[in-house]
Amino acid sequence: MATIEECRAALDQLSGNLARTDGDVRGRAALDRSLSCHITDLDQTFTGRLDDGRIRVDALTPGPPATKADIRLAMTGDDLVAMVAGELKFAKAWASGRITLEAGFRDLLRLKSLL
C-alpha cells in the first residue's frame, strides 16, 4: 500500500508533468479550479488548486473532502502512484470504477486529454 508521502510525491510529479506540457495541452491544463484528491485506502484528502497548469496542494485532512471542490478525484494510493508512473491508464481505471472523477462537463472535456 502506498504511503501518504508517496501519494504527495505522485501529486507533485503530476504537477510537474502538467507544467512541462506545451501548446494545446498546456492551454487545456491552464484551468483555475479547486481540487480534491481523496486517497480512499488511507482515508486522507489532499485539497488545493489546479492553477495555471500546476497542482498546488494546500492541505491534507483526514476523511473524505469536507467541501465540494470544482474537480474531485478519489482513488487508492497505489492507483495514484501507478497512474502517475504511467503503469495505469486513467481512462481504463475510470471506466472500471477504480478512479472516480467528478467535475463540471466543460472541465471533464478539458481534463480527459490531460489524464
LUMPA-544849 format. One record per residue: residue number from 1; x, y, z of N, C-alpha, C, O, CB in turn; residue in three letters. Coordinates in pm, 1 decimal. Glycine has a CB too. Example, Ala and Ser with C-alpha at 12.3 -4.5 7.8 and 13.67 -1.06 7.14 Angstrom:
LUMPA-544849
+-----+----------+----------+----------+----------+----------+----------+----------+----------+----------+----------+----------+----------+----------+----------+----------+-----+
!   k !     n_xx !     n_yy !     n_zz !    ca_xx !    ca_yy !    ca_zz !     c_xx !     c_yy !     c_zz !     o_xx !     o_yy !     o_zz !    cb_xx !    cb_yy !    cb_zz !   r !
+-----+----------+----------+----------+----------+----------+----------+----------+----------+----------+----------+----------+----------+----------+----------+----------+-----+
!   1 !   1319.0 !   -569.0 !    780.0 !   1230.0 !   -450.0 !    780.0 !   1320.0 !   -330.0 !    780.0 !   1423.6 !   -331.9 !    846.5 !   1130.8 !   -447.3 !    904.6 ! ala !
!   2 !   1285.0 !   -225.0 !    708.0 !   1367.0 !   -106.0 !    714.0 !   1290.0 !      3.0 !    787.0 !   1340.9 !    113.8 !    803.9 !   1408.4 !    -59.8 !    572.5 ! ser !
+-----+----------+----------+----------+----------+----------+----------+----------+----------+----------+----------+----------+----------+----------+----------+----------+-----+
This chain:
LUMPA-544849
+-----+----------+----------+----------+----------+----------+----------+----------+----------+----------+----------+----------+----------+----------+----------+----------+-----+
!   k !     n_xx !     n_yy !     n_zz !    ca_xx !    ca_yy !    ca_zz !     c_xx !     c_yy !     c_zz !     o_xx !     o_yy !     o_zz !    cb_xx !    cb_yy !    cb_zz !   r !
+-----+----------+----------+----------+----------+----------+----------+----------+----------+----------+----------+----------+----------+----------+----------+----------+-----+
!   1 !     85.0 !   -117.3 !      0.0 !      0.0 !      0.0 !      0.0 !     90.1 !    124.3 !      0.0 !    185.6 !    133.6 !     77.1 !    -97.0 !     -0.6 !    123.1 ! met !
!   2 !     57.4 !    218.8 !    -88.0 !    133.6 !    342.9 !    -97.1 !    114.6 !    424.7 !     30.4 !      6.6 !    425.1 !     89.4 !     90.7 !    424.8 !   -221.3 ! ala !
!   3 !    219.5 !    493.2 !     71.8 !    212.0 !    580.4 !    189.1 !    161.3 !    718.3 !    148.6 !    155.2 !    750.4 !     29.9 !    349.9 !    591.9 !    258.0 ! thr !
!   4 !    125.5 !    798.3 !    245.9 !     79.3 !    933.5 !    217.5 !    192.2 !   1015.7 !    155.0 !    166.8 !   1102.7 !     71.6 !     27.5 !   1001.4 !    346.2 ! ile !
!   5 !    316.8 !    988.5 !    195.1 !    431.2 !   1058.6 !    136.7 !    447.4 !   1022.3 !    -10.6 !    478.7 !   1108.9 !    -92.3 !    559.9 !   1025.3 !    214.0 ! glu !
!   6 !    426.6 !    895.6 !    -45.4 !    433.6 !    854.1 !   -186.0 !    320.5 !    917.6 !   -267.5 !    340.0 !    954.1 !   -383.5 !    427.0 !    700.2 !   -196.9 ! glu !
!   7 !    204.6 !    930.3 !   -207.5 !     91.6 !    995.0 !   -276.4 !    121.7 !   1142.0 !   -299.7 !     95.0 !   1194.0 !   -408.0 !    -39.0 !    979.8 !   -194.9 ! cys !
!   8 !    176.6 !   1209.4 !   -200.3 !    212.7 !   1350.7 !   -215.6 !    318.5 !   1366.2 !   -324.7 !    310.5 !   1457.9 !   -406.4 !    264.5 !   1409.2 !    -81.4 ! arg !
!   9 !    416.8 !   1277.4 !   -326.2 !    520.5 !   1282.2 !   -429.2 !    459.6 !   1259.7 !   -567.7 !    501.8 !   1322.7 !   -664.6 !    629.8 !   1176.8 !   -401.0 ! ala !
!  10 !    361.1 !   1170.8 !   -577.8 !    294.9 !   1145.7 !   -706.4 !    219.0 !   1269.6 !   -752.2 !    222.0 !   1303.1 !   -870.6 !    198.9 !   1025.2 !   -695.7 ! ala !
!  11 !    151.0 !   1338.2 !   -660.6 !     81.4 !   1461.3 !   -697.7 !    180.6 !   1569.0 !   -741.7 !    153.5 !   1643.6 !   -835.8 !     -3.4 !   1512.2 !   -580.1 ! leu !
!  12 !    294.6 !   1577.3 !   -674.3 !    398.6 !   1672.6 !   -714.7 !    451.8 !   1638.2 !   -853.4 !    475.2 !   1727.2 !   -935.2 !    513.9 !   1673.9 !   -612.3 ! asp !
!  13 !    470.9 !   1509.5 !   -879.5 !    518.5 !   1466.7 !  -1011.5 !    414.1 !   1497.6 !  -1118.7 !    448.8 !   1544.2 !  -1227.2 !    551.6 !   1315.6 !  -1010.9 ! gln !
!  14 !    286.9 !   1472.0 !  -1089.4 !    179.8 !   1504.3 !  -1184.2 !    177.5 !   1654.1 !  -1212.4 !    160.3 !   1695.1 !  -1327.2 !     42.7 !   1458.0 !  -1129.9 ! leu !
!  15 !    194.4 !   1735.3 !  -1110.0 !    200.1 !   1879.7 !  -1127.6 !    316.7 !   1918.7 !  -1217.8 !    301.3 !   2002.0 !  -1307.1 !    212.2 !   1949.6 !   -992.0 ! ser !
!  16 !    432.0 !   1859.3 !  -1194.9 !    547.8 !   1886.3 !  -1279.9 !    524.8 !   1843.6 !  -1423.7 !    564.4 !   1913.2 !  -1517.1 !    669.8 !   1816.3 !  -1225.2 ! gly !
!  17 !    460.2 !   1728.0 !  -1441.3 !    429.7 !   1680.6 !  -1577.1 !    338.1 !   1779.2 !  -1649.8 !    359.1 !   1809.0 !  -1767.4 !    363.8 !   1540.6 !  -1572.1 ! asn !
!  18 !    237.2 !   1829.3 !  -1579.8 !    145.4 !   1927.0 !  -1639.3 !    218.7 !   2056.0 !  -1674.0 !    193.8 !   2115.7 !  -1778.8 !     28.7 !   1956.6 !  -1543.5 ! leu !
!  19 !    307.7 !   2098.5 !  -1587.5 !    380.4 !   2223.9 !  -1609.8 !    475.3 !   2214.4 !  -1728.9 !    505.0 !   2315.8 !  -1792.1 !    458.6 !   2262.1 !  -1484.7 ! ala !
!  20 !    523.2 !   2094.4 !  -1760.2 !    617.2 !   2076.7 !  -1871.0 !    549.2 !   2058.7 !  -2006.2 !    617.1 !   2052.8 !  -2108.7 !    705.0 !   1958.2 !  -1843.9 ! arg !
!  21 !    417.7 !   2050.1 !  -2008.3 !    348.3 !   2034.5 !  -2135.6 !    353.7 !   2165.1 !  -2212.7 !    378.7 !   2271.3 !  -2155.7 !    201.9 !   1990.2 !  -2114.0 ! thr !
!  22 !    330.1 !   2156.0 !  -2342.8 !    333.1 !   2277.7 !  -2423.5 !    216.5 !   2278.7 !  -2521.0 !    142.9 !   2180.7 !  -2533.0 !    466.5 !   2289.7 !  -2499.4 ! asp !
!  23 !    200.8 !   2389.6 !  -2589.7 !     99.7 !   2400.6 !  -2693.6 !    -41.6 !   2386.4 !  -2642.0 !    -76.9 !   2440.0 !  -2537.0 !    123.9 !   2298.6 !  -2797.9 ! gly !
!  24 !   -123.0 !   2312.5 !  -2718.1 !   -264.5 !   2294.7 !  -2685.1 !   -284.6 !   2226.2 !  -2550.9 !   -376.7 !   2259.8 !  -2476.5 !   -333.3 !   2215.0 !  -2793.3 ! asp !
!  25 !   -198.0 !   2129.6 !  -2520.0 !   -212.0 !   2057.4 !  -2392.8 !   -192.1 !   2154.8 !  -2277.1 !   -266.6 !   2150.5 !  -2179.2 !   -109.9 !   1939.5 !  -2383.5 ! val !
!  26 !    -94.4 !   2240.6 !  -2287.1 !    -68.9 !   2339.4 !  -2181.0 !   -190.3 !   2432.0 !  -2164.4 !   -227.3 !   2467.0 !  -2052.4 !     58.9 !   2422.9 !  -2213.3 ! arg !
!  27 !   -251.0 !   2470.7 !  -2275.5 !   -369.2 !   2555.1 !  -2269.4 !   -484.5 !   2487.2 !  -2198.7 !   -557.5 !   2551.6 !  -2123.3 !   -411.2 !   2595.2 !  -2407.6 ! gly !
!  28 !   -502.5 !   2355.8 !  -2222.3 !   -610.4 !   2282.9 !  -2155.2 !   -581.9 !   2266.0 !  -2006.5 !   -674.3 !   2254.6 !  -1925.9 !   -630.4 !   2146.0 !  -2220.3 ! arg !
!  29 !   -454.3 !   2264.3 !  -1970.5 !   -417.6 !   2249.1 !  -1830.0 !   -427.6 !   2380.6 !  -1753.6 !   -424.3 !   2380.8 !  -1630.5 !   -277.0 !   2193.9 !  -1818.8 ! ala !
!  30 !   -439.7 !   2491.1 !  -1824.2 !   -438.8 !   2622.6 !  -1761.2 !   -575.5 !   2658.3 !  -1702.9 !   -630.9 !   2764.1 !  -1732.7 !   -396.1 !   2728.6 !  -1862.0 ! ala !
!  31 !   -627.6 !   2571.6 !  -1622.1 !   -753.7 !   2596.4 !  -1552.2 !   -723.9 !   2663.9 !  -1418.8 !   -610.8 !   2658.6 !  -1370.4 !   -833.2 !   2463.8 !  -1530.7 ! leu !
!  32 !   -821.9 !   2725.6 !  -1360.8 !   -812.4 !   2776.1 !  -1224.8 !   -932.3 !   2719.2 !  -1149.6 !  -1040.4 !   2778.0 !  -1148.3 !   -809.4 !   2934.7 !  -1220.3 ! asp !
!  33 !   -911.0 !   2604.0 !  -1087.4 !  -1020.2 !   2532.8 !  -1021.6 !   -972.7 !   2476.2 !   -887.7 !   -856.1 !   2440.2 !   -871.6 !  -1074.1 !   2419.5 !  -1112.3 ! arg !
!  34 !  -1064.8 !   2469.2 !   -793.1 !  -1034.9 !   2399.7 !   -668.2 !  -1029.7 !   2249.7 !   -697.9 !  -1096.8 !   2200.8 !   -788.8 !  -1141.8 !   2432.3 !   -557.3 ! ser !
!  35 !   -949.7 !   2178.6 !   -620.7 !   -922.5 !   2037.5 !   -647.6 !   -915.4 !   1960.6 !   -516.6 !   -858.7 !   2008.0 !   -418.2 !   -791.2 !   2020.8 !   -727.3 ! leu !
!  36 !   -974.0 !   1840.7 !   -516.6 !   -955.3 !   1749.5 !   -403.5 !   -921.8 !   1611.7 !   -458.6 !   -971.4 !   1570.6 !   -563.5 !  -1082.9 !   1744.0 !   -312.2 ! ser !
!  37 !   -837.4 !   1542.7 !   -385.8 !   -799.5 !   1405.8 !   -421.9 !   -807.7 !   1320.5 !   -295.7 !   -720.7 !   1327.1 !   -208.9 !   -655.0 !   1400.2 !   -485.3 ! cys !
!  38 !   -914.4 !   1239.8 !   -287.0 !   -935.5 !   1154.2 !   -170.6 !   -864.4 !   1021.3 !   -194.1 !   -894.1 !    950.4 !   -290.3 !  -1087.9 !   1132.1 !   -143.5 ! his !
!  39 !   -771.7 !    988.6 !   -107.1 !   -699.7 !    861.2 !   -112.5 !   -779.6 !    764.6 !    -25.2 !   -771.1 !    766.4 !     97.6 !   -547.8 !    875.0 !    -63.0 ! ile !
!  40 !   -857.0 !    680.7 !    -92.8 !   -959.7 !    602.6 !    -23.6 !   -903.8 !    501.4 !     75.8 !   -959.5 !    485.0 !    184.4 !  -1043.8 !    530.9 !   -124.1 ! thr !
!  41 !   -795.0 !    433.5 !     41.0 !   -743.6 !    330.8 !    131.8 !   -675.8 !    390.9 !    254.9 !   -665.4 !    324.1 !    357.8 !   -645.7 !    240.9 !     58.3 ! asp !
!  42 !   -629.8 !    514.9 !    246.1 !   -569.3 !    583.3 !    360.2 !   -668.0 !    678.1 !    428.4 !   -639.3 !    732.2 !    535.2 !   -445.7 !    660.6 !    315.3 ! leu !
!  43 !   -784.0 !    697.8 !    366.2 !   -888.5 !    788.3 !    412.4 !   -831.7 !    926.0 !    446.3 !   -854.2 !    980.6 !    554.3 !   -959.5 !    729.3 !    534.2 ! asp !
!  44 !   -757.5 !    979.5 !    350.2 !   -698.5 !   1112.6 !    359.8 !   -732.4 !   1188.9 !    231.9 !   -744.9 !   1128.9 !    125.1 !   -543.1 !   1104.9 !    381.8 ! gln !
!  45 !   -747.3 !   1320.2 !    242.3 !   -781.0 !   1401.8 !    126.5 !   -682.3 !   1516.6 !    111.5 !   -661.7 !   1595.9 !    203.4 !   -923.8 !   1455.5 !    138.3 ! thr !
!  46 !   -622.1 !   1523.3 !     -6.4 !   -540.9 !   1638.3 !    -43.6 !   -635.1 !   1741.8 !   -104.3 !   -718.5 !   1707.9 !   -188.2 !   -425.7 !   1598.5 !   -143.9 ! phe !
!  47 !   -622.6 !   1866.4 !    -63.0 !   -701.7 !   1973.5 !   -123.0 !   -608.2 !   2084.4 !   -168.7 !   -501.9 !   2107.3 !   -110.8 !   -807.6 !   2028.2 !    -23.0 ! thr !
!  48 !   -650.9 !   2151.8 !   -273.5 !   -570.8 !   2261.4 !   -326.4 !   -634.5 !   2317.9 !   -450.9 !   -756.9 !   2325.7 !   -461.4 !   -428.5 !   2215.4 !   -356.2 ! gly !
!  49 !   -550.1 !   2357.7 !   -546.6 !   -597.7 !   2418.1 !   -670.1 !   -518.8 !   2365.0 !   -788.4 !   -400.3 !   2332.9 !   -778.8 !   -587.7 !   2570.8 !   -663.3 ! arg !
!  50 !   -589.3 !   2357.1 !   -900.1 !   -525.9 !   2339.7 !  -1029.8 !   -522.0 !   2480.7 !  -1086.3 !   -626.1 !   2538.1 !  -1118.3 !   -604.2 !   2235.5 !  -1125.4 ! leu !
!  51 !   -402.3 !   2536.5 !  -1098.4 !   -387.8 !   2677.0 !  -1133.7 !   -272.7 !   2694.2 !  -1230.8 !   -159.2 !   2656.9 !  -1200.9 !   -365.9 !   2763.0 !  -1008.4 ! asp !
!  52 !   -301.9 !   2750.5 !  -1347.2 !   -200.6 !   2778.8 !  -1448.6 !   -118.4 !   2654.2 !  -1483.3 !      3.3 !   2660.8 !  -1500.1 !   -108.2 !   2890.3 !  -1400.3 ! asp !
!  53 !   -188.1 !   2540.9 !  -1493.7 !   -121.4 !   2418.4 !  -1535.8 !    -42.0 !   2347.9 !  -1427.7 !     36.6 !   2258.3 !  -1458.5 !    -31.9 !   2448.4 !  -1647.3 ! gly !
!  54 !    -59.9 !   2385.0 !  -1304.2 !      8.6 !   2318.8 !  -1192.8 !    -92.4 !   2281.5 !  -1085.3 !   -195.6 !   2346.7 !  -1069.5 !    119.3 !   2409.8 !  -1133.7 ! arg !
!  55 !    -61.0 !   2176.3 !  -1012.5 !   -141.2 !   2137.2 !   -897.1 !    -72.3 !   2192.9 !   -773.2 !     44.5 !   2163.9 !   -747.5 !   -158.4 !   1980.5 !   -888.2 ! ile !
!  56 !   -145.0 !   2272.3 !   -697.7 !    -92.9 !   2326.3 !   -572.9 !   -169.2 !   2261.5 !   -458.3 !   -289.7 !   2282.8 !   -444.2 !   -105.2 !   2482.3 !   -568.3 ! arg !
!  57 !   -101.0 !   2183.2 !   -377.3 !   -163.9 !   2118.6 !   -261.9 !   -153.5 !   2213.2 !   -143.7 !    -44.2 !   2254.1 !   -104.5 !    -97.2 !   1980.4 !   -229.6 ! val !
!  58 !   -269.3 !   2247.6 !    -87.3 !   -273.0 !   2339.2 !     26.5 !   -288.0 !   2267.7 !    160.1 !   -240.1 !   2316.7 !    262.3 !   -385.8 !   2437.0 !      9.4 ! asp !
!  59 !   -354.5 !   2151.6 !    160.0 !   -382.6 !   2086.4 !    287.4 !   -400.9 !   1936.7 !    268.4 !   -432.0 !   1889.1 !    159.2 !   -506.9 !   2146.9 !    352.5 ! ala !
!  60 !   -381.1 !   1865.3 !    375.4 !   -409.9 !   1722.3 !    384.4 !   -496.6 !   1704.9 !    508.4 !   -457.9 !   1743.4 !    618.7 !   -276.9 !   1634.1 !    391.7 ! leu !
!  61 !   -614.6 !   1646.2 !    488.7 !   -707.2 !   1629.3 !    600.2 !   -756.2 !   1485.1 !    605.4 !   -764.5 !   1418.5 !    502.2 !   -826.5 !   1726.8 !    587.9 ! thr !
!  62 !   -788.3 !   1437.1 !    723.8 !   -842.0 !   1301.7 !    734.4 !   -984.5 !   1295.3 !    680.2 !  -1059.8 !   1392.5 !    685.7 !   -838.5 !   1254.1 !    880.1 ! pro !
!  63 !  -1018.8 !   1178.9 !    628.2 !  -1154.9 !   1155.3 !    581.0 !  -1179.5 !   1206.7 !    440.7 !  -1088.4 !   1255.2 !    373.5 !  -1252.4 !   1218.7 !    674.3 ! gly !
!  64 !  -1304.9 !   1195.4 !    397.1 !  -1341.9 !   1246.2 !    264.7 !  -1338.5 !   1399.0 !    264.7 !  -1330.6 !   1460.6 !    370.9 !  -1482.7 !   1195.1 !    223.3 ! pro !
!  65 !  -1344.3 !   1460.6 !    146.1 !  -1338.3 !   1606.9 !    139.4 !  -1449.4 !   1671.6 !    221.4 !  -1565.0 !   1629.4 !    217.3 !  -1347.2 !   1653.6 !     -5.8 ! pro !
!  66 !  -1411.4 !   1774.9 !    295.7 !  -1509.5 !   1845.4 !    378.4 !  -1596.3 !   1939.0 !    294.7 !  -1711.9 !   1963.8 !    329.0 !  -1438.8 !   1924.5 !    488.4 ! ala !
!  67 !  -1541.4 !   1990.4 !    186.3 !  -1616.3 !   2078.5 !     96.6 !  -1607.2 !   2023.9 !    -45.1 !  -1519.1 !   1944.3 !    -77.5 !  -1562.5 !   2224.7 !    103.2 ! thr !
!  68 !  -1699.3 !   2067.9 !   -127.9 !  -1706.4 !   2019.5 !   -265.3 !  -1615.9 !   2104.3 !   -355.0 !  -1645.0 !   2221.1 !   -380.9 !  -1852.6 !   2022.2 !   -317.1 ! lys !
!  69 !  -1507.0 !   2045.2 !   -401.5 !  -1414.5 !   2113.4 !   -492.0 !  -1470.9 !   2111.2 !   -633.6 !  -1558.2 !   2030.2 !   -664.8 !  -1274.0 !   2047.3 !   -488.1 ! ala !
!  70 !  -1421.2 !   2199.7 !   -718.9 !  -1463.1 !   2201.9 !   -859.2 !  -1427.3 !   2071.1 !   -929.1 !  -1504.4 !   2020.1 !  -1010.4 !  -1398.4 !   2320.0 !   -932.6 ! asp !
!  71 !  -1309.4 !   2017.1 !   -896.7 !  -1262.2 !   1890.7 !   -954.1 !  -1234.7 !   1796.6 !   -837.9 !  -1155.3 !   1827.8 !   -749.1 !  -1133.1 !   1911.0 !  -1044.0 ! ile !
!  72 !  -1301.3 !   1680.4 !   -839.1 !  -1290.6 !   1585.5 !   -728.8 !  -1244.0 !   1450.2 !   -780.0 !  -1308.3 !   1389.6 !   -865.8 !  -1424.9 !   1571.7 !   -655.8 ! arg !
!  73 !  -1132.9 !   1403.9 !   -727.4 !  -1078.7 !   1272.3 !   -761.1 !  -1085.0 !   1184.4 !   -637.6 !  -1074.5 !   1233.2 !   -525.0 !   -932.6 !   1282.9 !   -814.4 ! leu !
!  74 !  -1102.1 !   1054.3 !   -659.0 !  -1095.1 !    957.4 !   -549.6 !  -1034.9 !    829.6 !   -605.6 !  -1074.5 !    782.7 !   -712.3 !  -1236.7 !    930.9 !   -485.9 ! ala !
!  75 !   -939.6 !    773.8 !   -533.2 !   -870.6 !    651.4 !   -576.2 !   -784.6 !    600.2 !   -461.5 !   -765.7 !    669.4 !   -361.5 !   -783.3 !    677.2 !   -703.5 ! met !
!  76 !   -733.2 !    479.8 !   -476.2 !   -638.9 !    429.0 !   -377.2 !   -503.1 !    494.4 !   -400.5 !   -475.3 !    546.6 !   -508.5 !   -628.0 !    273.5 !   -384.5 ! thr !
!  77 !   -420.7 !    490.5 !   -299.0 !   -285.3 !    543.9 !   -312.3 !   -205.5 !    469.9 !   -418.1 !   -131.5 !    531.3 !   -494.9 !   -212.9 !    537.1 !   -179.5 ! gly !
!  78 !   -220.2 !    338.2 !   -422.2 !   -148.5 !    258.7 !   -523.1 !   -191.2 !    298.6 !   -664.5 !   -107.6 !    305.1 !   -754.6 !   -173.6 !    107.6 !   -501.0 ! asp !
!  79 !   -319.8 !    325.3 !   -684.5 !   -366.7 !    365.1 !   -817.2 !   -313.6 !    503.1 !   -855.7 !   -279.1 !    525.3 !   -971.7 !   -519.8 !    364.7 !   -821.9 ! asp !
!  80 !   -306.6 !    595.4 !   -760.9 !   -250.0 !    727.3 !   -789.2 !   -104.4 !    715.0 !   -832.2 !    -63.5 !    771.9 !   -933.4 !   -261.5 !    818.9 !   -666.1 ! leu !
!  81 !    -27.7 !    641.2 !   -755.5 !    114.9 !    623.9 !   -786.4 !    132.5 !    555.5 !   -921.6 !    216.8 !    596.4 !  -1001.4 !    184.9 !    541.9 !   -675.9 ! val !
!  82 !     53.2 !    451.2 !   -947.6 !     63.8 !    378.3 !  -1074.7 !     20.8 !    465.8 !  -1192.7 !     81.4 !    458.7 !  -1299.6 !    -21.9 !    250.6 !  -1070.3 ! ala !
!  83 !    -82.2 !    547.4 !  -1174.9 !   -128.0 !    633.6 !  -1283.3 !    -21.5 !    736.3 !  -1319.5 !      6.2 !    757.9 !  -1437.5 !   -258.4 !    704.0 !  -1244.4 ! met !
!  84 !     37.5 !    798.8 !  -1220.4 !    139.3 !    899.9 !  -1246.6 !    264.8 !    836.6 !  -1306.5 !    332.9 !    899.2 !  -1387.7 !    174.2 !    975.3 !  -1117.6 ! val !
!  85 !    295.5 !    714.5 !  -1267.5 !    412.0 !    644.1 !  -1321.5 !    388.1 !    590.7 !  -1462.9 !    480.8 !    542.2 !  -1527.7 !    449.8 !    529.5 !  -1229.7 ! ala !
!  86 !    264.0 !    599.7 !  -1510.2 !    232.5 !    550.3 !  -1644.0 !    200.7 !    402.4 !  -1649.2 !    189.3 !    345.5 !  -1757.7 !    345.5 !    578.3 !  -1735.2 ! gly !
!  87 !    186.2 !    339.4 !  -1534.1 !    157.3 !    196.3 !  -1527.1 !      7.4 !    167.7 !  -1529.3 !    -33.6 !     53.9 !  -1552.2 !    219.0 !    136.9 !  -1401.7 ! glu !
!  88 !    -73.5 !    268.7 !  -1505.9 !   -219.3 !    255.6 !  -1504.2 !   -275.9 !    366.7 !  -1591.0 !   -250.7 !    484.7 !  -1566.6 !   -277.1 !    262.3 !  -1357.5 ! leu !
!  89 !   -351.0 !    329.3 !  -1690.2 !   -412.8 !    426.3 !  -1780.3 !   -537.5 !    484.0 !  -1714.6 !   -623.6 !    409.8 !  -1667.3 !   -447.9 !    361.2 !  -1916.7 ! lys !
!  90 !   -546.5 !    616.0 !  -1711.9 !   -657.8 !    682.5 !  -1645.5 !   -791.6 !    638.0 !  -1702.5 !   -882.5 !    604.2 !  -1626.7 !   -643.7 !    833.0 !  -1657.8 ! phe !
!  91 !   -805.2 !    637.5 !  -1834.3 !   -934.1 !    605.3 !  -1896.8 !   -982.2 !    465.6 !  -1857.0 !  -1100.1 !    446.6 !  -1827.2 !   -923.0 !    615.1 !  -2049.6 ! ala !
!  92 !   -892.6 !    369.8 !  -1856.7 !   -929.6 !    233.0 !  -1820.2 !   -968.5 !    225.1 !  -1672.2 !  -1066.4 !    159.5 !  -1636.7 !   -813.3 !    135.9 !  -1850.1 ! lys !
!  93 !   -891.2 !    292.5 !  -1586.4 !   -921.2 !    290.8 !  -1442.8 !  -1052.2 !    362.9 !  -1412.9 !  -1128.3 !    319.8 !  -1326.2 !   -806.6 !    355.2 !  -1363.4 ! ala !
!  94 !  -1079.1 !    472.0 !  -1483.7 !  -1203.1 !    547.2 !  -1465.4 !  -1321.9 !    463.7 !  -1512.4 !  -1424.4 !    457.2 !  -1444.5 !  -1197.6 !    681.6 !  -1541.9 ! trp !
!  95 !  -1308.2 !    400.3 !  -1628.2 !  -1417.4 !    319.3 !  -1682.9 !  -1450.5 !    200.4 !  -1592.8 !  -1566.0 !    158.5 !  -1584.8 !  -1381.0 !    269.7 !  -1822.6 ! ala !
!  96 !  -1349.5 !    146.5 !  -1525.3 !  -1372.1 !     30.6 !  -1439.1 !  -1413.6 !     69.8 !  -1296.9 !  -1445.9 !    -17.1 !  -1215.9 !  -1246.8 !    -54.1 !  -1433.7 ! ser !
!  97 !  -1413.1 !    199.2 !  -1266.5 !  -1452.8 !    244.3 !  -1133.9 !  -1340.5 !    249.1 !  -1032.4 !  -1364.6 !    279.0 !   -915.5 !  -1559.1 !    157.1 !  -1082.9 ! gly !
!  98 !  -1218.5 !    220.3 !  -1074.4 !  -1105.9 !    226.8 !   -980.8 !  -1073.7 !    370.8 !   -942.6 !  -1028.9 !    397.4 !   -831.1 !   -982.4 !    160.0 !  -1041.6 ! arg !
!  99 !  -1096.3 !    462.3 !  -1034.4 !  -1075.5 !    604.8 !  -1010.5 !  -1207.1 !    675.9 !  -1039.0 !  -1272.5 !    650.0 !  -1140.1 !   -958.9 !    662.2 !  -1099.5 ! ile !
! 100 !  -1245.0 !    765.7 !   -948.8 !  -1362.6 !    848.0 !   -978.0 !  -1316.3 !    991.6 !   -999.2 !  -1227.3 !   1041.8 !   -930.6 !  -1468.7 !    839.6 !   -862.4 ! thr !
! 101 !  -1379.0 !   1054.8 !  -1095.5 !  -1353.8 !   1194.7 !  -1127.7 !  -1487.9 !   1262.2 !  -1141.0 !  -1571.8 !   1220.8 !  -1221.1 !  -1268.8 !   1210.6 !  -1257.9 ! leu !
! 102 !  -1508.1 !   1366.2 !  -1062.8 !  -1630.7 !   1444.8 !  -1070.5 !  -1591.3 !   1588.8 !  -1096.5 !  -1506.2 !   1645.0 !  -1027.4 !  -1716.4 !   1431.9 !   -939.9 ! glu !
! 103 !  -1654.4 !   1647.8 !  -1197.2 !  -1628.3 !   1786.8 !  -1232.1 !  -1739.9 !   1832.3 !  -1323.9 !  -1820.7 !   1751.7 !  -1369.8 !  -1487.9 !   1804.5 !  -1299.6 ! ala !
! 104 !  -1743.8 !   1960.6 !  -1350.2 !  -1839.3 !   2012.4 !  -1446.5 !  -1809.6 !   1957.3 !  -1585.5 !  -1697.2 !   1915.9 !  -1613.9 !  -1836.7 !   2165.7 !  -1447.7 ! gly !
! 105 !  -1909.5 !   1957.0 !  -1670.7 !  -1895.5 !   1897.9 !  -1804.2 !  -1780.2 !   1960.4 !  -1882.3 !  -1700.6 !   1888.6 !  -1942.8 !  -2025.3 !   1913.9 !  -1882.5 ! phe !
! 106 !  -1770.8 !   2091.1 !  -1881.7 !  -1663.2 !   2159.3 !  -1955.8 !  -1525.9 !   2118.5 !  -1901.9 !  -1433.1 !   2094.1 !  -1979.1 !  -1680.1 !   2313.1 !  -1946.9 ! arg !
! 107 !  -1513.5 !   2111.4 !  -1769.2 !  -1386.1 !   2070.0 !  -1709.7 !  -1353.6 !   1924.9 !  -1745.2 !  -1238.2 !   1892.2 !  -1772.6 !  -1390.2 !   2087.3 !  -1556.8 ! asp !
! 108 !  -1454.7 !   1838.2 !  -1744.8 !  -1431.9 !   1699.2 !  -1783.3 !  -1375.3 !   1689.0 !  -1924.5 !  -1282.9 !   1611.3 !  -1949.0 !  -1561.6 !   1619.7 !  -1773.4 ! leu !
! 109 !  -1429.6 !   1766.2 !  -2016.2 !  -1380.8 !   1763.8 !  -2153.3 !  -1235.6 !   1808.6 !  -2161.4 !  -1156.7 !   1751.0 !  -2236.3 !  -1467.5 !   1851.9 !  -2241.6 ! leu !
! 110 !  -1200.2 !   1911.5 !  -2084.4 !  -1063.4 !   1960.3 !  -2086.9 !   -967.7 !   1864.8 !  -2016.3 !   -853.3 !   1849.0 !  -2058.7 !  -1056.1 !   2097.3 !  -2023.0 ! arg !
! 111 !  -1013.6 !   1801.5 !  -1909.6 !   -927.1 !   1713.6 !  -1832.1 !   -902.1 !   1579.0 !  -1898.2 !   -797.6 !   1518.1 !  -1875.5 !   -986.2 !   1691.9 !  -1697.2 ! leu !
! 112 !   -995.3 !   1531.4 !  -1979.0 !   -981.9 !   1396.8 !  -2034.5 !   -854.3 !   1380.6 !  -2116.3 !   -797.9 !   1271.3 !  -2121.2 !  -1102.2 !   1364.0 !  -2120.5 ! lys !
! 113 !   -808.7 !   1486.2 !  -2179.7 !   -686.2 !   1475.2 !  -2258.2 !   -561.4 !   1491.4 !  -2174.4 !   -451.7 !   1461.2 !  -2221.4 !   -686.0 !   1577.2 !  -2367.6 ! ser !
! 114 !   -575.1 !   1538.3 !  -2051.2 !   -459.8 !   1557.2 !  -1964.4 !   -426.3 !   1431.9 !  -1885.7 !   -309.3 !   1402.8 !  -1861.1 !   -484.4 !   1671.6 !  -1869.8 ! leu !
! 115 !   -528.6 !   1357.7 !  -1846.3 !   -508.2 !   1240.9 !  -1761.5 !   -514.4 !   1118.6 !  -1847.7 !   -499.8 !   1007.1 !  -1797.8 !   -612.3 !   1233.5 !  -1647.9 ! leu !
+-----+----------+----------+----------+----------+----------+----------+----------+----------+----------+----------+----------+----------+----------+----------+----------+-----+
